[in-house]
Amino acid sequence: MYSSSKINLLKPIFILFIIINGIFFQTSITMFSSSLEGKIEISALNSHQTNGLVIYNASNSYMIEKFINITDSIQNSTDISIGLPENNWNVTRVDLEFQNISITEETIIIEDDGNTFYEIENNGAEQIAMQLSLSESTTINSIDIFGLGLEASNNPDVRFEIRGWNTGSAEPTSTVYGSVDLNISNSLKWYTQTFSTPIELSAGNYGLVIDAHNYGTGVKPGDTYLWWLNDNKTGSPLYTNRYYRGGFLGLVWDWRNPLSQQALLHRFNKWSDDVYNPSDINLTVSYNGNNYLVNDGSYLGEGNVSIEDIGLIMGGSELNLPISNNESLNLIFNLSYSVYLHETFSAEGEVEIGDILSNKWYITPDIDVYDSTEYYYAINIPESWQNVQIYKDAVNVSADANVIFENQTLFLYNGIITEGADWLISAENAPKNFTLSLLKSEFGPAEDIQISVEPPVVDGVIGLVIQDAEGNIVHIDQKTISTDNETFHYLLRSDAIDGIWKASLYWVNNSEAGFNTISFEVNVPIVIPPPDPFFILLLIILGGTITGGVIGTYSIAKARKSKKQQRKQRLVKKFKDLSNLEYIIVTDKVSSLDLFSQSFKKKELDLSLVSGFLNAIRSFGIELTGSSEQSQVIKLEYHDSKIIMSEYRQFRIILIMKDTPSHEFLETLKLTTIETDEKFGRFLKEFKGDVRPFKYVERLLIQRLETSFLYPLKLSEVPKAKLSSYQKDLLKRVKKHLKTNDLDRFKITYFIDKDAINPLDVKLFSDLIKKRIFQPIIEINSNGFK
């Protein structure tokens, strides 16, 4: 036992030991966490491994042109209005072909200048008439009159009519050719009286009459109708007349006031079949302040005009082209038109760059269907791209007649375009070489690593990925190239890992890419401050103790480093164990009844036979030791397979594997057997032959043994799921695999080679399954068996 003086003497040594130990302990912690801090997210750079080679995916965008020719015709039109599809379009040209340019209606003005009026009112005139003289057969569509109605509007007791005309007495006859409710209101203006059907009249004289007498009870008190009049129509042979009471005691109604040399204001609109050449009437089409004369066609009534570069028009709207003529004619025509639309849009694309023979380029354009007889897409393909292939819904359509590749332009015509199809354009080209250089080949802590790059051309983006001696990505950077010599800097951390590091650089623009690597050595010396003489003396006295302490400190640092390797090894073992699993059987331990069984091989095994065979072996004395309250495991060899049995209370779980599993897997199996009894034991106690409740054992196996690695998996959208850059990259790779191969499910074994297992990939798949982004597809029949 030490004396107090000896203890006091040892205090500085113990303090120094703690300080030294703390230094080494802290260093080991920092080294352990540095690999996590190096995972930098950057959208332009993702990576994955293919056959052991690292491939970097750099995202690009590509411009695609869309051309649509809308061809259609319009019959009996009076204007030009052409509907456009959705999106914004650049209208490059419009071709218009006119046929049968004519007028359906011509307005004949008889009188349009008035200075007074005739009046219809209660206790006054109840009819007013104006003589109409036609020199030829005429079809009248409507009559316009100028006037107003006070306290009256569309009174059904007041009519406007075309009647016969008695030239001897200058008054209308009782013959009615057309009649309509009077259209008038309290504003002084022209009012059109439109007949339900056009009225065909031969040459002769007729009367235009406002009649408030023969319908209903006459003019109502307070109602007044005014028809404007020119009472100074010198030389006019036409008559007006008014119908009011007179004669004996003023009680006789009659036409009593025939007057010539004056005219009520009116005009009539007649049907016409006159056909015109565009030049006869100076036919013009207008747009955006510019006028375009229509050229005469080959035949009467035909014409054509082309309008170039109309410009950008909002999608979903109409292209309106006003027309005019110098005769103010209301034209009607047939029209054939072609509208040429152009749109440029961007498509997503990516290139795989790495230590591979060829760069792999992919473009995934959105190709839409349009209601047009002719449209196509044009994509300029860089000259360096080789082996250009086009896929529609994962089927190669490069040889289709509607897919044309000429002069480095790919054309997709509407004959192959269908609604909702997925498109992929792939190509490859040789990687571009470029030069990398370092100022030296060895670096220590806190040193600035400068990597000089001479890109092939001053264009594009160049990126840097630095991996430490254990393959961890510790630094990512990228630059837009602006000079013919770019330099990257990375300050080496004090806790860097010893060994050979690698810097990978990729260069990419929209048509070329290249990849190169350069290695360098990192040396991290262990620095121990020089001891003073007092320390040396104490070290001699307690040499064994101090030496053991320092060695122990180194052992802690080494153990910290090895833990990381152990975690990686556990991930590798987990995947190997699952890869070796072929069959699972869950049985009642007493009766050996199969409660649940599942095969992970294409070739099915007679699971009931195996279960019975194992039970027979146990009956001959190969029994598990211990009570039923203990979970125990036994391993048997049967032909080329390893048979693992785990029992607890009522349940037995049997695994048939290609190879003996790891210790960790067996421990997990024990816990799974115990939990099976906890969750399903009551169903077995009350068992009456219905095995359906045990179908849910599968979900427990998926959760505990992670057998989801062996199932087909499907993608499931999880809103607001937080993903690391590595998880996002894996998700992107899976989506691409599904889209390219037109699949709705995938197997993990497509992405992980069991002979070259990457622990990071195993962890990423496990994480995304736990996040429910990758979900196993469980297909169970009504009996609960696979």
Steps between C-alpha positions, in 0.01 A plus 500: 500500500631842405579760759352848478832638379509249218147591401592868491800416284282309253237774456684680217550169322131411521400846378743474208367153420142632492604790275684272257217249505248779436698622202502160336136435593382830351704439185336163448151653538576773246636249253186290540264788423691655212365258242145610584580867465632440148158406357419821318180522298533649154231471234729484199693197623387156609685173484449128511704189447471266203719192499735668743541816290383836633271678253399863548165621372505865391159651425452703183212655311447491124297727277235331285297661226136424438333573165126481439312564176132560576304456177124544489218675317207725588173517306282810461712714730489874545825529699826312566547350846732198540533312829850407622605212729629551854844651575648814350573478131711687253279526190749488215257513206132501413376400154143606412305373197165678433220350290159636400560853627149648494246698694194336654343828596513843344361811665302732271463846651180676392508794739734575790467878548201623704387829650162418654284195577164335468337404827277216612318570827174441685214699342724573202640313200516127564675395178784653297595375154787556257488395135779256390568464129704201371630493144595129516422189697653537842535281809477719810649381827418805713397866500673775699302802620624808688299620798407431860217386725401681817356300791493201265739217412423195285127537561343187342197710410717703259632332186730586212382363165566481130167529317378545149459857365213672319669749268164662414419600856862502623423275794580148620276210417389228740740244348778427752831354368688516827421597858706528818464660846630855481859521625549847652595666830538848647838576334507681167683266261463243225290196591509180296175316436608144420254256347501137605564395139624710209215650298512454123340790313459546126549839332228748598372725777456410865424673824713510816258543789514557876158367605366575849136472390425149384653317795372511854308812609698763314755741639502497876480830687847645556661297219660697219690375194707737288623417147744758372414677173665702230219738394707664229558217255464703184422293192427179687201312351457287812220562744451493872162464667343505845199314637274687745136584575297755301180536298154516665545602859866400472422135560617342172849352480672529165822585316458872475833671427681377185799727438787485250822698490593354840630173644514321832855396594555136408731252331461136415740208516471260212648161414774515237692241303758737351848344482816713512865468420719637783637774275145624420442601861860543623461201737751534787602286798646682801710398798686701761472825303616349171276459195534217248322522162333180386614391154252390233470126448457302180121529499237759583449536875836346594807654663802423715744666734793390721601677819851439634638528853187591692692441823422364845136430586364372830400135482136403533387831346387582147688654213268776375569654159263790417395547135384815324404626153455840340128448427399441864343175390401234750691217339452129538752246375638152532852481640775236504796579723832365618656637817864413570592500869839467662598454863834439668514323835758326714523129573677335790814307425802353667835352417680218674868586530758279659780256452312341210564458129217731388297782647132407516255779410127496571221744412145451632275742307131557567332428167137616481218407263323775302174506307670575172564303185866595494744573781846389596783551747858584402802440723851598397741219581867596560735379227713300744211285620500144369249215506198724543197293606139602560274316745125535539361329810827305529470368141767597247323687216810636325410318177141627485405695186386794715843527665749667270860585582681710241759778503538459879133578558255250641140538381205336676186524286143479624447153352685340792398738778234373740346635817694442823799319346841516670790594275872446538779601263836339567842546344865462584832655411865469589614680817710812449848497645624779722803557720519501880800601708603542865782709640617195694389146576505497883303719739464542871236653731389859433670504159327652197459242226499679163380303198552666162275403211540576130150443355465392136321826412403814689137393531287302742535397861781319674449322831725356769441205734764415762493162673712409799701181547186309607298612200290756687407812303640790701470788254292593195538818295417621152572801282373652182801510271622850424870447417715234337650414839281457807625436853320326786604542864437268793638564847595167654351459846712422802303180560551364148550127450842370402540334165449545126228750413337547161370809323249433219418780257230507241450751222172535314307727270188419300680281247838389634628359827816367651631343819840475662647414838816579688628346825706643782621384838390642834736460796368596843784480754424439865653791691587450871650803681860436621498410874697700754764333724252461783271305267787274392585425863140410577476297181798293615342447840164407360614378161272206487195697606551788257591273214181305556300826509642627171454164336146496636438843345619379161276198542198728557576693181545177310176359645311810392626456148417131496140563609435668171637198316282274716188690406587458135561130550164459674325659202682264264414200718137604519465505121690172460279331759185619325640397161551147635145471633287269285198392705322591825256275684310597816340199670322389812778330701271227632309397187751624237205663318616759248360835615689709247752417229683698239745430218763741370604266217333448166501127564247419768586259781258258668506692822261263679731208419803685637311599813392140557851375435647735757237397751587132442867573566407661828286200589807279465682688769646814345322731739571854598615521858333713760142588578237640266538837670842541339560597140752261349649441156633186333684477168478193272646418161270343245653430158642837385285708732528621856187452708457737794233433763404750769242413765323686776197374687243401233678617186777364283655708222695301240734667253658320206813680382778445251766578759535533875383845611693744717477507877311831486240345271447206737457736796240698304322174417479415871337833581263460206385159628427647845304791347305256278375323811418832670291624207344177369504260798136563588390399150681168539343437841154552351589330169211320325650452153488860369852609403399841365615698807853367447535661159604814689810317623651608171489866600685418822768313302534796266542734794741292710701292250474772231387244242367794298843488332381182324158627387404687188482863610280781379541876522273694731482878520563625853432876515757710685733202552844627594764328289876530488678562172595129485140393557378742233753360255393140568134597457583663166687189382205276589251728323713501189529119508121465526431753226760364257377142540129585533476337843283564804726309742866414549734268689789631712725235347494702176690778677722303742736230380517232770864435404597867540273640769524873568403559867373848416252360246370249756448777754329728247250233395434414864441867585261559209304185587466625857384838367238303299619651172588146386220262602498119462224358281327237714278255313325248726221262404189435703671226703780727607768328286723649234 
